[in-house]
Amino acid sequence: MRIGDIKVIDNVNYLILDILEKNNNIYVMVTKLNENNEPTMDEYKVYKIIENKWQLEENKQTLNELLPIFTKNINNMLNKLMGE
């Protein structure tokens, strides 16, 4: 599993945007892909991987801790791609 890979969850294609390890857990931020496998960028989800099973992270406190880190990482990645 790498950033940029496509993961099918419940018959929906998602693009992996970032992967974090925090408190001995693996979290993955994804965005939904349309029928042409293009990122919609209007629906984001965070999954926690437990024993190779993807579980939607719904704990608000955990999401509040993770989202700023995901945002910073993705912004840094985009800046590198844009040559900044």
Order of alpha helices (4+ residues) and beta strands (2+ residues): beta-beta-beta-beta-beta-alpha
